[in-house]
């Protein structure tokens, strides 16, 4: 069997990926003034399923608005917005990516709010026979490959690194590491059995319950909270504010809860 060769995710490849995604967005998303009431929402990859449902529900309540969703690693989305990619709303999987967006002045600070919470979990393939039940088990020799989001650009990777550093295990795990470009790629690696274990958000683990199972719930030094904000470039301030309000509303929170998200 050929050796598994994960995509390299160093700083150079992350920037290259951001550039490629920006070029794709230029073709796929509205450019210049938005037509009609198209609302472009850039959201963390872990929000994919929940935000698709949120968008559908929002469109039913606002028939004149079409929500265009763009998913990816939070840092990559932030860089796209900095480079001029169209976006009216930005939803991040951690505070650091939103802090950077605020420092770059690409969001409206007054609109920023937390709308969801999550937790990091260690998952294994559903048919794994390794009996992994603790973070310390990752140091065992039979655990050869461990997937996690690249800490340089992926929030779940930053949470993972913090937890492993606190446990004195970061160096041991990094030596076996298979860095992923976003949390869903880490999930895919585990689901396909290409790694023995991987770190994802708890909500991602529920996406493929027949292919992965949670082995460890990982304590986090920092709360796993999701902020959302209106971008400073939006020309649809009212519509963007309405969408953010909907996400935080009881109806929006009920949808997020269905996908495993907790209240912030």
N, C-alpha and C positions, 0 to 999 in steps of 0.2 A: 504494500500500500504506500502510495507516495506521501511524502511529508506534507503536513498542513502548512501553508504559507500565507499567513494573514496579511492584510493590506498594511503597509507602513503608515503610521499616523504621527510622525514627527511634525515639528512646527512648519517645515517647508511644505509637506504634503497637505497639512491642514489649510494653509493659505492657498495652495493650488486648488484644493477642493472648493474652498470658498469662492475663488475666482470662477471656477467652472460652473458652480451653482448659480452665481450671479449672472453669468451669461445666459444660462437656461431660464432664469427668472425673467430676463429682459424679453424673452420670446413668449413665455407662458403667462406672465402677469401683465396687468395694465401698465402702460408707461405714460408719463406726462399726466395731465389731469385725468382723474378717474372718470370713466363713462358711467352715467346713471348713478346708481348707488352701490357699485361694487366695493366691497370692504375687504381689504387684504389683511389677513391675520397670520403673522409668523409665530409659530408655537413649537415648544420643545417636542422632540420625537415621542417622549413618554405620554404626551397628551393626545396622540393621534386618534385613537378610537373615541375618547370622550369628546374631543373638540369636533369631530365629524358629527356626532349626535347633537352637540350644542349648536353647531351651525345650522343643521336641519331644523331644529326647534326654533331657532331665532328667525330663520327665513320664513317659517310658517306664520310667525307673529308679525313679521315685517315683510310682506309680499313684494315690496318695491326694492328690496335689498338682496344682493347675491354675495355670500361670504366666500371668498377665495382663500383657501388654506395652504400654508407653506410650512412643512415640518422639517426639522433637522436638529442637530446639536445646538444648544442655546448659544454658545459662543460663535458658532458659524453664522447663525441667523443674525446675531448682533453685528458681526462684521459685514454681512450683506447690507444691512440697513445703513451702517456707517458709509459704505461705498455707494449708496444711492439706490439700492433696490427698493421697489415700491412696497410700503407696508404702512398700515394705519394703526395696527395694534401689535404689541410684542408681548408674548407670554413665555417666561423663562422657567427652567426647572430648578434654579437656585438664585440666591441673592447676588452672588458674585457677577454673573453675567449681566444682571440688571444694573448693578452698580457701575459696571463698565459702560453700559449704554447711557446711563445718566451722566457719567464723566465725559462721554463723547457728545453730550447734549443732543442725543437723537431721540430721547423720550421727554415727555412732559412730566416733570417730577411730581407735580401736584396730583396727577392722575394715577400715580403708582399705588398699588394695594396688593396685599396677599390674598389669594383666592382659594388655595388648596394646600394640603399637606400630604406627605407620603412617607415611606420608609425604604431603606435599602435591604435587600435580601440576597442571600447566596443561593443560587439554584443549581440543580444537577439534572442530567437527562432522566426522564421518568423511569427508564429501565436500568439506571446505574446500580451497580452492586458494590460500590466502594464504601457504603455506610458512612458518608461524611455527615458529621453531626455538630461540628464546631469549626471555628476559624483555624484552630490549631491543626486540624486534620489536613489542611491545605499544604502543610509542610511534608506530608508523607510522600515517599518516592513514587508511589503508584499514581499520584496526582501530578500529571506532567504538564498540562496546559490549563490556564485559568483566564477567562475572558473578563475584561472590565473596560469601561469607557476611558479613553485617553484623558488623564487628569488635566492636560493642557487646554482642552477644549470642550470637555463633556462633564456636566455637573455630577452625574452619578459616579464618574471616575474620581472627582474631587472628594465626594463623600466617602467613597471606598478607600482612597488613600488615607484619609484622616482616621478612619476606623482601624485600618490595619497598622498604621503608625502607632496608634494608642495601644494596640495589642502587641506591639513589637514584632509584627509579621510582614511589614511592607517589603523589605528586601527579599525575603524568601518567596513571597508571592510574585513580586516584580520579575524575579529570575525565571518564572514560568509564565509570565504574562503574555496575553494576546490582546493588545490594545484595540479597542473598537472605535469607530468614527461616531457612533451614537449608541444609545442604550438598546435600541431595537437590533442593532447588529450583534451586540453581545448576546441578546436573547436568541438570535438565529444560530450563533455558533453553538450554544448549548443544545438547542432544539435539534440540530443536525448531528449531534454527538461528536463534533469536531474538537471539543474541549471537555475536560472532566467536570468543570464547574465554571460558574460565571456570576458576576455581580450585576443586578438590575434593580429597578424599583419594584416594589411589591405589586403595583398595578400592572407592570409588564408581565410578571409571572402568570397573571390570570388570563393573558391573551392566548396562551398555548397550554392549557391544563393537561392535555393528553400527551404532551411531549416533554414538559419540564415539571419539576416539583421543587418546592422550597425546602432547603436543607437547614438553613440558619437565618434567623432574623438578626440583622446586623445593627448593633448600637451605633448611633451617630453622635459625634461631638457637637454638631450643630443641627438644629431642627431642619428637617427637609421640607421647606416651604416654597411655594410657587408664587412669584409676583407677576403682575400684569400691568401694562401701562399703554397709554396712547403715544404714538410717535410724534415727534415735533414736526415732521414733514407732512402729516396728514392734511388733506384738503377737505376732509369729511369729519370735522371735529364732533358734530352732533351725533352722527351715526356711530363713530368709534366709541364715544362716551356711552351710547345706548348699549353697545355690545358688551363693553366692560361691566356696565351695571347689570346686564343680564347674566353674565358669568357669575357675579357675586350674589345674585338674587336667589330666593328660595328655590325657584324653578331650575336655575342653573346649577345650584348646589346639589339638588336632587339628582340631576343627570351625572354630575361628577361622582356622587356617592355610588351610583350604580356601577361605575367603573373602578370602584375601590379607593377613590380619593377621599381623604379626610378633610374636615374643616380646618382652616389655618389657625 
